[in-house]
Amino acid sequence: MNKENIELKEYLTRMNCRGCYNHCPLSNPICRRSKIFIDEAIEKFNNKLKK
C-alpha cells in the first residue's frame, strides 16, 4: 500500500455515510447506498491532492 492509499483510507475513516441510519465510516460501509458517498469523498480527496 502506498502513502496515498493509506491517506485515503484514513480520510474515508473520518467520513460517515449518509445512506442509512447506521452512518458507517466510509472506509467500512455496511449498506450498498454508501457507494455514491465513497465516490464523492474520493473525488474531494483527489481534488485536495491536486491543489
TATA-V510315 format. One record per backbone hydrogen bond with DSSP energy under -1.0 kcal/mol. NH is the residue of the N-H (numbers start at 0). CO is the residue of the C=O. E is the energy in kcal/mol with one decimal. If there is no record, write none. Layout:
{{NH & CO & E} {NH & CO & E}}
//
This chain:
{{5 & 1 & -1.9} {6 & 2 & -2.6} {7 & 3 & -2.4} {8 & 4 & -2.4} {9 & 5 & -2.3} {10 & 6 & -2.5} {11 & 7 & -2.8} {12 & 8 & -1.8} {13 & 9 & -1.3} {16 & 23 & -3.3} {25 & 11 & -1.1} {25 & 14 & -2.5} {27 & 24 & -1.9} {34 & 31 & -1.2} {37 & 33 & -2.6} {38 & 34 & -2.7} {39 & 35 & -1.9} {40 & 36 & -2.2} {41 & 37 & -2.7} {42 & 38 & -2.2} {43 & 39 & -2.1} {44 & 40 & -2.5} {45 & 41 & -2.7} {46 & 42 & -2.1} {47 & 43 & -1.9} {48 & 44 & -1.6} {49 & 45 & -1.5}}
//
